[in-house]
Amino acid sequence: MAWKGGMLFAVPPHYTSQECPECHHVAADNRQTQARFVCVQCHYENHADHVGAINIKERGYRLLACGDAALSRSVKQEPTEVSQLSSGMQ
């Protein structure tokens, strides 16, 4: 692959066939059968394998652009207070 200029990224496959590529809602009910995907939230429809491939590709793009942190779910956190000494103000 390196000779051809390609890159290989290992992305976590968790829930790729249950996550909607449109609204990102994850539910086991989205995968109605082995082949049928219908999002219970936004009603997006596609073949389940195609949905999994879309999500894996998107995760690969995020990994390429932002590194490992892009694959973890965001955690909302309150801003920390910056002390006057650490910001250079006295």
C-alpha positions in Angstrom: 0.0 0.0 0.0 2.9 2.4 0.8 4.3 1.9 -2.7 1.0 3.1 -4.2 0.8 6.1 -1.8 -2.1 4.7 0.3 -2.6 4.9 4.0 -4.3 2.4 6.3 -6.2 3.5 9.4 -7.7 1.2 12.0 -11.0 2.7 13.1 -13.2 1.3 15.9 -16.2 -0.5 14.2 -18.5 -0.2 17.3 -22.1 0.7 16.3 -21.2 1.6 12.7 -24.2 -0.4 11.4 -26.5 1.1 14.0 -25.5 4.8 13.7 -27.4 7.0 11.3 -25.0 8.8 8.9 -27.4 11.7 8.7 -28.4 12.6 12.3 -25.9 10.3 14.1 -28.6 8.7 16.3 -27.4 5.3 17.5 -30.0 2.6 18.2 -30.3 -1.2 17.8 -33.7 -0.5 16.3 -32.2 1.4 13.4 -31.0 -2.0 12.1 -34.3 -3.6 11.4 -32.9 -6.7 9.6 -29.5 -7.9 8.5 -29.8 -5.8 5.3 -32.3 -3.0 6.2 -31.4 0.2 8.0 -34.0 2.8 8.8 -33.3 5.5 11.4 -36.0 5.6 14.1 -35.2 9.3 14.6 -34.9 10.9 11.1 -36.2 8.0 8.9 -33.0 7.8 6.8 -33.1 4.5 4.8 -30.3 2.6 3.2 -28.7 -0.9 3.1 -27.2 -1.7 6.5 -23.8 -2.6 5.0 -23.7 0.6 3.1 -24.5 2.6 6.3 -21.6 0.8 8.1 -19.2 1.6 5.2 -20.3 5.3 5.3 -19.7 5.5 9.0 -16.3 3.8 8.8 -15.2 6.1 6.1 -16.3 9.2 8.1 -14.4 7.9 11.2 -11.3 7.5 9.0 -11.6 11.1 7.7 -12.0 12.3 11.3 -9.0 10.3 12.4 -6.9 11.7 9.5 -7.9 15.2 10.2 -7.9 15.4 14.0 -6.1 12.3 15.4 -7.4 9.8 18.0 -9.3 12.5 19.9 -11.7 12.9 17.0 -13.1 9.4 17.5 -14.0 9.7 21.2 -17.4 11.1 22.1 -17.4 14.7 23.3 -17.7 15.2 27.0 -19.1 18.6 28.0 -17.0 20.1 30.7 -17.3 23.4 32.6 -14.5 25.8 31.8 -11.7 25.8 34.4 -10.8 29.0 36.2 -7.5 30.4 35.2 -5.5 31.9 38.0 -4.1 35.4 37.5 -0.5 34.2 38.0 -0.7 31.5 35.3 -2.2 34.0 32.8 0.7 36.5 33.4 -1.5 39.0 35.2 -0.4 40.2 38.7 
